[in-house]
Amino acid sequence: MEEKGYIGKAGVLKMANKKNLSKYSEDWVPIKQIMNGMIQLDSGEYVTGVKIAPKNIFILDKGTQDNVIYNLRNFYNTMDYEFWLIVADRPVDINVHLSQLQIQYNNSTSSAIRKLIIQDINKANMFMSQEYNVVDTEYFILFKEKKLEIVQKRIHNLISNLSMCSLNSTQVSNNDLRMLIDNFFNGGQPTTLGTVMPE
């Protein structure tokens, strides 16, 4: 006999099979859209937050370290809502730098300078290869809320309180949120839109 409000094993499997009929993740991930630095869920709630600029406090003097940790503790204790601390790796993108090197290479007439530039291009390509897998580590505080006025108030409070902890932060961007989703669902690989699925 099943308890009231409890879904038995067969019920869970039936629900899972119904959701898994589709080949497309968009059909079972409850994301309606990403815009204005927020993920809008099918439920009408918004997921958003702030990205915190990395700072190594352990190279600072002991008093400053203790002050930052004390302020962070007080800050976390004032948060009276559910939130997530997320640490995510973003692959380093130096394509702009590579493009600038290529332009310099094309514009240079000196063979010695061209040789130095091509060495830099080769090092940069090696740096971005799968073998080295170089990433930037990014830090986020995210929360979920239904009312937009509360969302804006919380973001303002997060940025202000983190500033008092000597940490710089900004509201997450659409790109940040897509990167987080890619990290969780695609193993860190960017989403390829318009990909044709095999039969």
PyRosetta script that sets phi, psi and omega in degrees:
from pyrosetta import init, pose_from_sequence

init()
pose = pose_from_sequence("MEEKGYIGKAGVLKMANKKNLSKYSEDWVPIKQIMNGMIQLDSGEYVTGVKIAPKNIFILDKGTQDNVIYNLRNFYNTMDYEFWLIVADRPVDINVHLSQLQIQYNNSTSSAIRKLIIQDINKANMFMSQEYNVVDTEYFILFKEKKLEIVQKRIHNLISNLSMCSLNSTQVSNNDLRMLIDNFFNGGQPTTLGTVMPE")
pose.set_psi(1, 132.7)
pose.set_omega(1, -178.2)
pose.set_phi(2, -90.9)
pose.set_psi(2, 140.3)
pose.set_omega(2, 177.4)
pose.set_phi(3, -71.8)
pose.set_psi(3, 155.0)
pose.set_omega(3, 178.0)
pose.set_phi(4, -62.8)
pose.set_psi(4, 132.9)
pose.set_omega(4, 179.1)
pose.set_phi(5, 82.1)
pose.set_psi(5, 0.8)
pose.set_omega(5, -178.7)
pose.set_phi(6, -106.7)
pose.set_psi(6, 132.8)
pose.set_omega(6, 177.1)
pose.set_phi(7, -100.5)
pose.set_psi(7, 121.7)
pose.set_omega(7, -179.3)
pose.set_phi(8, -68.7)
pose.set_psi(8, 173.7)
pose.set_omega(8, -177.8)
pose.set_phi(9, -56.9)
pose.set_psi(9, -42.2)
pose.set_omega(9, -179.6)
pose.set_phi(10, -63.8)
pose.set_psi(10, -39.3)
pose.set_omega(10, 178.8)
pose.set_phi(11, -64.5)
pose.set_psi(11, -41.1)
pose.set_omega(11, 179.1)
pose.set_phi(12, -64.5)
pose.set_psi(12, -43.9)
pose.set_omega(12, -179.9)
pose.set_phi(13, -64.2)
pose.set_psi(13, -39.2)
pose.set_omega(13, 179.3)
pose.set_phi(14, -63.4)
pose.set_psi(14, -42.7)
pose.set_omega(14, 178.7)
pose.set_phi(15, -65.2)
pose.set_psi(15, -43.0)
pose.set_omega(15, -178.6)
pose.set_phi(16, -64.0)
pose.set_psi(16, -43.2)
pose.set_omega(16, 179.9)
pose.set_phi(17, -64.4)
pose.set_psi(17, -37.8)
pose.set_omega(17, 179.0)
pose.set_phi(18, -62.9)
pose.set_psi(18, -42.4)
pose.set_omega(18, -179.1)
pose.set_phi(19, -72.0)
pose.set_psi(19, -31.2)
pose.set_omega(19, -175.1)
pose.set_phi(20, -86.5)
pose.set_psi(20, 5.5)
pose.set_omega(20, 177.6)
pose.set_phi(21, -64.4)
pose.set_psi(21, -30.3)
pose.set_omega(21, -178.0)
pose.set_phi(22, -83.4)
pose.set_psi(22, 147.0)
pose.set_omega(22, 175.9)
pose.set_phi(23, -86.2)
pose.set_psi(23, -8.3)
pose.set_omega(23, -172.4)
pose.set_phi(24, -104.9)
pose.set_psi(24, 128.7)
pose.set_omega(24, -179.1)
pose.set_phi(25, -62.3)
pose.set_psi(25, -28.0)
pose.set_omega(25, -179.4)
pose.set_phi(26, -59.3)
pose.set_psi(26, -23.1)
pose.set_omega(26, -177.4)
pose.set_phi(27, -80.8)
pose.set_psi(27, -17.5)
pose.set_omega(27, 178.9)
pose.set_phi(28, -120.7)
pose.set_psi(28, -9.8)
pose.set_omega(28, 173.0)
pose.set_phi(29, -85.4)
pose.set_psi(29, 126.7)
pose.set_omega(29, -172.3)
pose.set_phi(30, -78.9)
pose.set_psi(30, 41.7)
pose.set_omega(30, -178.6)
pose.set_phi(31, -102.6)
pose.set_psi(31, 122.2)
pose.set_omega(31, 178.6)
pose.set_phi(32, -84.5)
pose.set_psi(32, -47.9)
pose.set_omega(32, 179.8)
pose.set_phi(33, -165.8)
pose.set_psi(33, 164.9)
pose.set_omega(33, 173.9)
pose.set_phi(34, -122.4)
pose.set_psi(34, 119.8)
pose.set_omega(34, 178.1)
pose.set_phi(35, -159.6)
pose.set_psi(35, 151.3)
pose.set_omega(35, 179.3)
pose.set_phi(36, 54.0)
pose.set_psi(36, 37.7)
pose.set_omega(36, 178.2)
pose.set_phi(37, 69.8)
pose.set_psi(37, 26.9)
pose.set_omega(37, -179.3)
pose.set_phi(38, -140.6)
pose.set_psi(38, 144.3)
pose.set_omega(38, 169.4)
pose.set_phi(39, -95.4)
pose.set_psi(39, 120.0)
pose.set_omega(39, 175.3)
pose.set_phi(40, -93.3)
pose.set_psi(40, 123.4)
pose.set_omega(40, -179.5)
pose.set_phi(41, -88.6)
pose.set_psi(41, 162.5)
pose.set_omega(41, 177.5)
pose.set_phi(42, -59.3)
pose.set_psi(42, -27.3)
pose.set_omega(42, -179.1)
pose.set_phi(43, -74.9)
pose.set_psi(43, -7.4)
pose.set_omega(43, -177.3)
pose.set_phi(44, 92.8)
pose.set_psi(44, -4.0)
pose.set_omega(44, 177.9)
pose.set_phi(45, -83.1)
pose.set_psi(45, 158.5)
pose.set_omega(45, 178.0)
pose.set_phi(46, -116.0)
pose.set_psi(46, 138.1)
pose.set_omega(46, 172.8)
pose.set_phi(47, -111.1)
pose.set_psi(47, 123.2)
pose.set_omega(47, -179.9)
pose.set_phi(48, -156.6)
pose.set_psi(48, -174.2)
pose.set_omega(48, 179.4)
pose.set_phi(49, 163.6)
pose.set_psi(49, -149.6)
pose.set_omega(49, -177.0)
pose.set_phi(50, -129.2)
pose.set_psi(50, 152.3)
pose.set_omega(50, 171.0)
pose.set_phi(51, -103.6)
pose.set_psi(51, 130.4)
pose.set_omega(51, -176.7)
pose.set_phi(52, -101.8)
pose.set_psi(52, 128.3)
pose.set_omega(52, 177.8)
pose.set_phi(53, -66.9)
pose.set_psi(53, 131.0)
pose.set_omega(53, -179.8)
pose.set_phi(54, -61.2)
pose.set_psi(54, 143.3)
pose.set_omega(54, 177.7)
pose.set_phi(55, -150.2)
pose.set_psi(55, 123.0)
pose.set_omega(55, 178.4)
pose.set_phi(56, -86.0)
pose.set_psi(56, 97.1)
pose.set_omega(56, -177.6)
pose.set_phi(57, -75.3)
pose.set_psi(57, -14.1)
pose.set_omega(57, -175.4)
pose.set_phi(58, -80.7)
pose.set_psi(58, -0.3)
pose.set_omega(58, 171.3)
pose.set_phi(59, -96.2)
pose.set_psi(59, -2.6)
pose.set_omega(59, 179.0)
pose.set_phi(60, -89.1)
pose.set_psi(60, 167.8)
pose.set_omega(60, 179.6)
pose.set_phi(61, -68.2)
pose.set_psi(61, 159.2)
pose.set_omega(61, -173.7)
pose.set_phi(62, -57.1)
pose.set_psi(62, -40.1)
pose.set_omega(62, 179.9)
pose.set_phi(63, -63.2)
pose.set_psi(63, -41.6)
pose.set_omega(63, 179.1)
pose.set_phi(64, -67.5)
pose.set_psi(64, -41.4)
pose.set_omega(64, 176.6)
pose.set_phi(65, -57.5)
pose.set_psi(65, -50.0)
pose.set_omega(65, -178.6)
pose.set_phi(66, -60.9)
pose.set_psi(66, -38.0)
pose.set_omega(66, -179.9)
pose.set_phi(67, -64.6)
pose.set_psi(67, -44.5)
pose.set_omega(67, 178.7)
pose.set_phi(68, -62.6)
pose.set_psi(68, -46.2)
pose.set_omega(68, -179.1)
pose.set_phi(69, -64.4)
pose.set_psi(69, -41.4)
pose.set_omega(69, 178.4)
pose.set_phi(70, -62.1)
pose.set_psi(70, -45.0)
pose.set_omega(70, 179.6)
pose.set_phi(71, -66.2)
pose.set_psi(71, -38.1)
pose.set_omega(71, 176.6)
pose.set_phi(72, -63.8)
pose.set_psi(72, -42.4)
pose.set_omega(72, 178.7)
pose.set_phi(73, -59.5)
pose.set_psi(73, -46.7)
pose.set_omega(73, 178.8)
pose.set_phi(74, -63.3)
pose.set_psi(74, -39.3)
pose.set_omega(74, 179.4)
pose.set_phi(75, -62.4)
pose.set_psi(75, -48.8)
pose.set_omega(75, 179.7)
pose.set_phi(76, -61.2)
pose.set_psi(76, -36.3)
pose.set_omega(76, -179.4)
pose.set_phi(77, -69.4)
pose.set_psi(77, -18.6)
pose.set_omega(77, 178.3)
pose.set_phi(78, -87.1)
pose.set_psi(78, -12.1)
pose.set_omega(78, -177.6)
pose.set_phi(79, -80.0)
pose.set_psi(79, 108.6)
pose.set_omega(79, -175.1)
pose.set_phi(80, -101.8)
pose.set_psi(80, 29.9)
pose.set_omega(80, 178.8)
pose.set_phi(81, -141.2)
pose.set_psi(81, 161.5)
pose.set_omega(81, 179.9)
pose.set_phi(82, -69.2)
pose.set_psi(82, 134.3)
pose.set_omega(82, 177.5)
pose.set_phi(83, -145.6)
pose.set_psi(83, 162.9)
pose.set_omega(83, 179.8)
pose.set_phi(84, -123.8)
pose.set_psi(84, 131.0)
pose.set_omega(84, 170.4)
pose.set_phi(85, -94.1)
pose.set_psi(85, 120.7)
pose.set_omega(85, -176.4)
pose.set_phi(86, -123.9)
pose.set_psi(86, 132.2)
pose.set_omega(86, 173.3)
pose.set_phi(87, -113.4)
pose.set_psi(87, 121.9)
pose.set_omega(87, -175.6)
pose.set_phi(88, -132.2)
pose.set_psi(88, 146.2)
pose.set_omega(88, 177.1)
pose.set_phi(89, -98.7)
pose.set_psi(89, 130.1)
pose.set_omega(89, 176.0)
pose.set_phi(90, -114.2)
pose.set_psi(90, 126.1)
pose.set_omega(90, 178.0)
pose.set_phi(91, -55.9)
pose.set_psi(91, 136.8)
pose.set_omega(91, -180.0)
pose.set_phi(92, -68.2)
pose.set_psi(92, 131.6)
pose.set_omega(92, -179.4)
pose.set_phi(93, -116.0)
pose.set_psi(93, 109.4)
pose.set_omega(93, 178.7)
pose.set_phi(94, -116.2)
pose.set_psi(94, 29.5)
pose.set_omega(94, -179.6)
pose.set_phi(95, -62.3)
pose.set_psi(95, -35.7)
pose.set_omega(95, 178.3)
pose.set_phi(96, -63.7)
pose.set_psi(96, -44.3)
pose.set_omega(96, 178.2)
pose.set_phi(97, -61.5)
pose.set_psi(97, -42.6)
pose.set_omega(97, 178.3)
pose.set_phi(98, -62.3)
pose.set_psi(98, -39.8)
pose.set_omega(98, 178.3)
pose.set_phi(99, -63.2)
pose.set_psi(99, -41.6)
pose.set_omega(99, 178.7)
pose.set_phi(100, -64.9)
pose.set_psi(100, -39.2)
pose.set_omega(100, 176.6)
pose.set_phi(101, -63.3)
pose.set_psi(101, -40.7)
pose.set_omega(101, 180.0)
pose.set_phi(102, -63.7)
pose.set_psi(102, -39.8)
pose.set_omega(102, 178.0)
pose.set_phi(103, -64.1)
pose.set_psi(103, -43.7)
pose.set_omega(103, 178.2)
pose.set_phi(104, -62.6)
pose.set_psi(104, -40.0)
pose.set_omega(104, 178.8)
pose.set_phi(105, -62.1)
pose.set_psi(105, -45.6)
pose.set_omega(105, -179.4)
pose.set_phi(106, -65.7)
pose.set_psi(106, -32.8)
pose.set_omega(106, -177.2)
pose.set_phi(107, -86.0)
pose.set_psi(107, -15.2)
pose.set_omega(107, -176.4)
pose.set_phi(108, -81.1)
pose.set_psi(108, 139.9)
pose.set_omega(108, 177.2)
pose.set_phi(109, -105.5)
pose.set_psi(109, -14.6)
pose.set_omega(109, -178.7)
pose.set_phi(110, -83.4)
pose.set_psi(110, 126.9)
pose.set_omega(110, -179.7)
pose.set_phi(111, -66.7)
pose.set_psi(111, -32.0)
pose.set_omega(111, 179.4)
pose.set_phi(112, -67.1)
pose.set_psi(112, -43.2)
pose.set_omega(112, 179.5)
pose.set_phi(113, -68.1)
pose.set_psi(113, -40.1)
pose.set_omega(113, 178.8)
pose.set_phi(114, -61.9)
pose.set_psi(114, -36.7)
pose.set_omega(114, 179.0)
pose.set_phi(115, -65.4)
pose.set_psi(115, -43.2)
pose.set_omega(115, 178.5)
pose.set_phi(116, -63.5)
pose.set_psi(116, -41.3)
pose.set_omega(116, -178.9)
pose.set_phi(117, -66.3)
pose.set_psi(117, -41.4)
pose.set_omega(117, -179.8)
pose.set_phi(118, -66.2)
pose.set_psi(118, -33.1)
pose.set_omega(118, 175.0)
pose.set_phi(119, -63.9)
pose.set_psi(119, -41.8)
pose.set_omega(119, 177.4)
pose.set_phi(120, -64.4)
pose.set_psi(120, -40.1)
pose.set_omega(120, 178.3)
pose.set_phi(121, -62.4)
pose.set_psi(121, -43.9)
pose.set_omega(121, 179.4)
pose.set_phi(122, -63.9)
pose.set_psi(122, -41.0)
pose.set_omega(122, 177.2)
pose.set_phi(123, -63.7)
pose.set_psi(123, -41.7)
pose.set_omega(123, -180.0)
pose.set_phi(124, -64.4)
pose.set_psi(124, -41.8)
pose.set_omega(124, 177.5)
pose.set_phi(125, -63.6)
pose.set_psi(125, -39.3)
pose.set_omega(125, 177.7)
pose.set_phi(126, -65.0)
pose.set_psi(126, -39.8)
pose.set_omega(126, -179.8)
pose.set_phi(127, -60.1)
pose.set_psi(127, -36.6)
pose.set_omega(127, -177.5)
pose.set_phi(128, -89.3)
pose.set_psi(128, -0.5)
pose.set_omega(128, -175.9)
pose.set_phi(129, -72.1)
pose.set_psi(129, 160.5)
pose.set_omega(129, 178.5)
pose.set_phi(130, -62.5)
pose.set_psi(130, -27.0)
pose.set_omega(130, -178.0)
pose.set_phi(131, -61.4)
pose.set_psi(131, -39.2)
pose.set_omega(131, -177.6)
pose.set_phi(132, -92.9)
pose.set_psi(132, -29.9)
pose.set_omega(132, 175.3)
pose.set_phi(133, 47.3)
pose.set_psi(133, 53.5)
pose.set_omega(133, -178.4)
pose.set_phi(134, -77.9)
pose.set_psi(134, 132.3)
pose.set_omega(134, -177.6)
pose.set_phi(135, -133.7)
pose.set_psi(135, 156.9)
pose.set_omega(135, 167.3)
pose.set_phi(136, -96.7)
pose.set_psi(136, 133.5)
pose.set_omega(136, 176.3)
pose.set_phi(137, -93.2)
pose.set_psi(137, 129.0)
pose.set_omega(137, -177.9)
pose.set_phi(138, -122.6)
pose.set_psi(138, 150.2)
pose.set_omega(138, -174.1)
pose.set_phi(139, -121.6)
pose.set_psi(139, 135.0)
pose.set_omega(139, -175.9)
pose.set_phi(140, -134.6)
pose.set_psi(140, 148.0)
pose.set_omega(140, 164.4)
pose.set_phi(141, -119.1)
pose.set_psi(141, 117.7)
pose.set_omega(141, -179.1)
pose.set_phi(142, -117.8)
pose.set_psi(142, 154.3)
pose.set_omega(142, 176.3)
pose.set_phi(143, -146.6)
pose.set_psi(143, 168.0)
pose.set_omega(143, -179.5)
pose.set_phi(144, -122.2)
pose.set_psi(144, 134.2)
pose.set_omega(144, -177.4)
pose.set_phi(145, -154.8)
pose.set_psi(145, 148.7)
pose.set_omega(145, -177.8)
pose.set_phi(146, -92.9)
pose.set_psi(146, -32.4)
pose.set_omega(146, -174.3)
pose.set_phi(147, -95.7)
pose.set_psi(147, 125.4)
pose.set_omega(147, -176.7)
pose.set_phi(148, -63.7)
pose.set_psi(148, -34.3)
pose.set_omega(148, 179.3)
pose.set_phi(149, -65.9)
pose.set_psi(149, -32.8)
pose.set_omega(149, 176.5)
pose.set_phi(150, -73.0)
pose.set_psi(150, -37.4)
pose.set_omega(150, 177.5)
pose.set_phi(151, -56.4)
pose.set_psi(151, -51.3)
pose.set_omega(151, -178.0)
pose.set_phi(152, -63.7)
pose.set_psi(152, -39.0)
pose.set_omega(152, 178.9)
pose.set_phi(153, -64.3)
pose.set_psi(153, -43.3)
pose.set_omega(153, -179.4)
pose.set_phi(154, -66.3)
pose.set_psi(154, -41.0)
pose.set_omega(154, 179.0)
pose.set_phi(155, -62.2)
pose.set_psi(155, -44.6)
pose.set_omega(155, 178.2)
pose.set_phi(156, -59.8)
pose.set_psi(156, -44.2)
pose.set_omega(156, 179.6)
pose.set_phi(157, -65.0)
pose.set_psi(157, -40.8)
pose.set_omega(157, 178.9)
pose.set_phi(158, -61.0)
pose.set_psi(158, -47.7)
pose.set_omega(158, -178.8)
pose.set_phi(159, -62.8)
pose.set_psi(159, -43.6)
pose.set_omega(159, -179.7)
pose.set_phi(160, -64.2)
pose.set_psi(160, -47.0)
pose.set_omega(160, -177.3)
pose.set_phi(161, -68.8)
pose.set_psi(161, -36.7)
pose.set_omega(161, 176.6)
pose.set_phi(162, -67.3)
pose.set_psi(162, -33.2)
pose.set_omega(162, 176.3)
pose.set_phi(163, -62.8)
pose.set_psi(163, -38.3)
pose.set_omega(163, 177.5)
pose.set_phi(164, -68.4)
pose.set_psi(164, -17.8)
pose.set_omega(164, 175.6)
pose.set_phi(165, -93.6)
pose.set_psi(165, 11.3)
pose.set_omega(165, -178.8)
pose.set_phi(166, 65.4)
pose.set_psi(166, 32.0)
pose.set_omega(166, 178.1)
pose.set_phi(167, -122.0)
pose.set_psi(167, 132.5)
pose.set_omega(167, 177.8)
pose.set_phi(168, -89.2)
pose.set_psi(168, 140.0)
pose.set_omega(168, 179.2)
pose.set_phi(169, -147.9)
pose.set_psi(169, 158.9)
pose.set_omega(169, 176.7)
pose.set_phi(170, -140.5)
pose.set_psi(170, 159.5)
pose.set_omega(170, 175.6)
pose.set_phi(171, -63.2)
pose.set_psi(171, 142.6)
pose.set_omega(171, 179.1)
pose.set_phi(172, -61.3)
pose.set_psi(172, 146.8)
pose.set_omega(172, 177.3)
pose.set_phi(173, -96.0)
pose.set_psi(173, 168.6)
pose.set_omega(173, 174.4)
pose.set_phi(174, -57.7)
pose.set_psi(174, -40.1)
pose.set_omega(174, 179.8)
pose.set_phi(175, -63.5)
pose.set_psi(175, -41.0)
pose.set_omega(175, 176.8)
pose.set_phi(176, -59.7)
pose.set_psi(176, -45.2)
pose.set_omega(176, -177.8)
pose.set_phi(177, -66.3)
pose.set_psi(177, -39.6)
pose.set_omega(177, 177.0)
pose.set_phi(178, -63.6)
pose.set_psi(178, -40.4)
pose.set_omega(178, 178.3)
pose.set_phi(179, -62.5)
pose.set_psi(179, -41.1)
pose.set_omega(179, 178.6)
pose.set_phi(180, -63.8)
pose.set_psi(180, -42.2)
pose.set_omega(180, 178.2)
pose.set_phi(181, -64.0)
pose.set_psi(181, -42.5)
pose.set_omega(181, 176.8)
pose.set_phi(182, -60.1)
pose.set_psi(182, -40.8)
pose.set_omega(182, 179.1)
pose.set_phi(183, -60.9)
pose.set_psi(183, -42.1)
pose.set_omega(183, -176.2)
pose.set_phi(184, -79.2)
pose.set_psi(184, -38.4)
pose.set_omega(184, -172.7)
pose.set_phi(185, -103.4)
pose.set_psi(185, -24.8)
pose.set_omega(185, -173.3)
pose.set_phi(186, -118.7)
pose.set_psi(186, 16.8)
pose.set_omega(186, 179.3)
pose.set_phi(187, 61.4)
pose.set_psi(187, 31.1)
pose.set_omega(187, 177.8)
pose.set_phi(188, 87.2)
pose.set_psi(188, -5.8)
pose.set_omega(188, -179.8)
pose.set_phi(189, -82.7)
pose.set_psi(189, 136.6)
pose.set_omega(189, 178.6)
pose.set_phi(190, -61.7)
pose.set_psi(190, 145.5)
pose.set_omega(190, 177.4)
pose.set_phi(191, -67.0)
pose.set_psi(191, 133.6)
pose.set_omega(191, 176.1)
pose.set_phi(192, -104.5)
pose.set_psi(192, 104.6)
pose.set_omega(192, -178.0)
pose.set_phi(193, -77.6)
pose.set_psi(193, 146.2)
pose.set_omega(193, 176.8)
pose.set_phi(194, 78.9)
pose.set_psi(194, 13.9)
pose.set_omega(194, 178.9)
pose.set_phi(195, -70.7)
pose.set_psi(195, 133.4)
pose.set_omega(195, 177.8)
pose.set_phi(196, -82.5)
pose.set_psi(196, 126.3)
pose.set_omega(196, -179.5)
pose.set_phi(197, -83.4)
pose.set_psi(197, 144.8)
pose.set_omega(197, 176.6)
pose.set_phi(198, -68.7)
pose.set_psi(198, 151.2)
pose.set_omega(198, 178.6)
pose.set_phi(199, -69.3)
pose.dump_pdb("model.pdb")
